[in-house]
Amino acid sequence: MLTSLWLRIESAARRLADDERGVTTEHVIWIAALAALALTITALFGPKILAAAQAVSFQ
């Protein structure tokens, strides 16, 4: 069982290593979606985070 699992993993890794297409459309879509999410979170919570950071006082 471990041998067959290892062979499948090895086969998949070799297929991915031989793939020279570069960045696929799916990767571009994921990157754009994650970037949009990061910008949204920054826009929504950025002022609150900055206010909280400025309110911190070290003694």
Summary of the structure (lengths in Angstrom):
residues: 59
radius of gyration: 21.9
end to end distance: 60.0
largest distance: 60.3
contacts: 90
relative contact order: 0.06
helix: 81%
strand: 0%
